[in-house]
Amino acid sequence: MAEFDEEAVRSDVEAVFGHRSKHEGPEKYQVNDKSSIKHVVGVISGKGGVGKSLVTGILATELTRKGHKVGILDADITGPSIPKMFGLSGQHVLGQDDKIVPAESKGGVKIISTNLILQNENDPVLWRGPMLMGALKQFYEDTLWGDIDYLLVDMPPGTGDVALTVFQSLPIEGVVIVSSPQDLVQVIVGKAVKMAAMMDVPVLGVVENMSYMECPDCGKRLEPFGPSHLDEIVGEFNVRDLGRIPIDPRVAAACDAGTFESELPSGLIPDAVETVEG
């Protein structure tokens, strides 16, 4: 098992931030010659706790079920949750020559995440911004992805350093924004939409998570977080409605148990999946 190369990260950081002219544009990351990635799609949110990783997992699982080769780059470097969802908790990526061999789920999704390189997945990631940028660069350039149809980038919440680097340095074709029904989220979604516009990255649409739940006794639709604001968001920001995800304790339990792929119900957000396919 290969250790995460912290010195290489520092070297990358120095190359990116220490020796480049202030007049040069952001560095564009390039995959290695043993990898081919057809499409790169980001999954973003303006705040944490809205289910961005869940949406990433749904898209990856459904695209894989349709026969596509899928990878996930977990760019939420200080708060990764993708490995546990996909049954990879406690596992580590391997090294091959000077490259990283990504972990692979039972369903065939290739995954790179900080939780797969830490000695203990419960250890905190106490890295400042430049270190995070170096890790992101290694995750994209030095991972042996092989042939990938769709690389999904699970981005950290907000509009900070990592999100900015993903927009500027990765060949992002579009982003899916994740929201929830709370009133404040409409403002937060606006920030994400405007950031994407400033970076010239198309917004593919918005998925609303935790939209409702069905009463197990009567089947009535309940809205524990208040009424949906998705229609208002779609109208105000001129973006596509990509679907609403209900609160389902079974899905939450599957995420915790690492059985997400096998137990995920089909057809939760078909419009989002079809939109990512293009």
URMOKA-V449000 format. One record per residue. N is the residue number from 1. RES is the residue in one small letter. SS is DSSP state (a for helix, b for strand, c for the rest). PHI is phi in whole degrees, -180 to 180 (none if undefined). OMEGA is omega in whole degrees, 0 to 359 (999 if undefined). Layout:
N RES SS PHI OMEGA
N RES SS PHI OMEGA
//
This chain:
1 m c none 182
2 a c -90 175
3 e c -76 175
4 f c -66 188
5 d c -86 183
6 e a -68 179
7 e a -65 177
8 a a -66 176
9 v a -61 180
10 r a -62 179
11 s a -64 178
12 d a -63 180
13 v a -61 179
14 e a -62 179
15 a a -65 183
16 v a -77 190
17 f a -105 188
18 g c -102 189
19 h c -124 182
20 r c -106 180
21 s c -63 178
22 k c -67 180
23 h c -89 178
24 e c -77 176
25 g c -78 179
26 p c -59 178
27 e c -67 177
28 k c -96 181
29 y c -74 180
30 q c -126 177
31 v c -70 180
32 n c -71 186
33 d c -74 176
34 k c -102 182
35 s c -130 177
36 s b -142 182
37 i b -120 184
38 k b -79 185
39 h b -138 177
40 v b -121 183
41 v b -127 179
42 g b -95 173
43 v b -119 189
44 i b -130 172
45 s c -151 180
46 g c -84 180
47 k c -147 180
48 g c -86 173
49 g c 80 181
50 v c -103 176
51 g c 100 179
52 k a -61 179
53 s a -67 176
54 l a -61 180
55 v a -64 176
56 t a -58 180
57 g a -64 178
58 i a -63 181
59 l a -61 181
60 a a -63 183
61 t a -67 181
62 e a -68 177
63 l a -65 177
64 t a -66 178
65 r a -61 179
66 k c -88 174
67 g c 98 180
68 h c -86 174
69 k c -91 191
70 v b -126 173
71 g b -128 175
72 i b -125 171
73 l b -100 183
74 d b -83 183
75 a c -85 173
76 d c -81 195
77 i c -66 182
78 t c -91 179
79 g c -144 185
80 p c -75 179
81 s c -134 184
82 i a -61 183
83 p a -57 181
84 k a -64 178
85 m a -56 187
86 f c -96 174
87 g c 75 183
88 l c -109 181
89 s c -59 179
90 g c 87 179
91 q c -88 180
92 h c -132 174
93 v c -74 180
94 l b -111 176
95 g b -107 175
96 q b -138 190
97 d c 57 180
98 d c -108 183
99 k b -118 181
100 i b -107 174
101 v b -92 184
102 p c -68 172
103 a b -72 180
104 e b -132 180
105 s c -74 178
106 k c -61 180
107 g c -84 176
108 g c 99 178
109 v c -80 178
110 k b -87 189
111 i b -136 170
112 i b -126 186
113 s c -159 178
114 t a -61 179
115 n a -66 179
116 l a -95 179
117 i c -117 178
118 l c -74 177
119 q c -62 177
120 n c -129 185
121 e c -64 178
122 n c -88 177
123 d c -69 177
124 p c -72 176
125 v c -97 184
126 l c -102 181
127 w c -113 173
128 r c -81 186
129 g a -49 181
130 p a -60 177
131 m a -66 178
132 l a -64 179
133 m a -65 179
134 g a -65 178
135 a a -64 179
136 l a -61 179
137 k a -62 178
138 q a -64 180
139 f a -58 183
140 y a -83 189
141 e a -81 189
142 d c -101 177
143 t b -92 179
144 l c -82 183
145 w c -72 187
146 g c 72 179
147 d b -92 181
148 i b -124 175
149 d b -80 182
150 y b -135 171
151 l b -103 179
152 l b -96 181
153 v b -106 177
154 d b -83 189
155 m c -89 177
156 p c -69 179
157 p c -68 175
158 g c 87 186
159 t c -127 183
160 g c -88 187
161 d a -57 185
162 v a -67 179
163 a a -60 180
164 l a -63 179
165 t a -65 178
166 v a -59 180
167 f a -62 188
168 q a -87 190
169 s a -109 177
170 l c -98 181
171 p c -79 182
172 i c -69 179
173 e c -88 182
174 g b -180 180
175 v b -130 170
176 v b -104 180
177 i b -98 180
178 v b -109 180
179 s b -129 174
180 s b -141 189
181 p c -74 184
182 q c -60 182
183 d c -56 185
184 l c -64 186
185 v a -64 180
186 q a -60 177
187 v a -68 181
188 i a -65 178
189 v a -61 178
190 g a -57 178
191 k a -64 180
192 a a -65 179
193 v a -62 182
194 k a -69 177
195 m a -63 179
196 a a -60 179
197 a a -65 179
198 m a -64 180
199 m c -92 181
200 d c 59 177
201 v c -110 182
202 p c -65 171
203 v b -91 182
204 l b -73 179
205 g b 153 184
206 v b -124 172
207 v b -108 177
208 e b -101 179
209 n b -96 181
210 m c 55 187
211 s c -70 182
212 y c -166 170
213 m b -143 179
214 e b -98 177
215 c c -63 182
216 p c -67 181
217 d c -93 186
218 c c -109 180
219 g c 80 180
220 k c -69 179
221 r b -81 180
222 l b -111 181
223 e c -126 185
224 p c -65 179
225 f c -104 179
226 g c 94 182
227 p c -67 179
228 s c -64 174
229 h c -113 185
230 l a -64 179
231 d a -61 179
232 e a -66 180
233 i a -64 180
234 v a -59 181
235 g a -70 184
236 e a -69 187
237 f a -106 177
238 n c 55 177
239 v c -121 183
240 r c -83 171
241 d b -83 182
242 l b -102 173
243 g b 122 180
244 r b -119 180
245 i c -107 179
246 p c -77 171
247 i c -77 182
248 d c -136 180
249 p a -56 180
250 r a -67 178
251 v a -69 178
252 a a -61 180
253 a a -65 179
254 a a -67 176
255 c a -62 181
256 d a -68 183
257 a a -86 182
258 g c 78 181
259 t c -110 186
260 f a -55 185
261 e a -60 186
262 s a -78 186
263 e a -104 180
264 l c -67 176
265 p c -62 178
266 s c -77 171
267 g c 77 180
268 l c -68 180
269 i c -134 184
270 p a -62 180
271 d a -66 179
272 a a -67 180
273 v a -63 180
274 e a -65 179
275 t a -68 177
276 v a -63 177
277 e a -63 178
278 g c 80 999
//
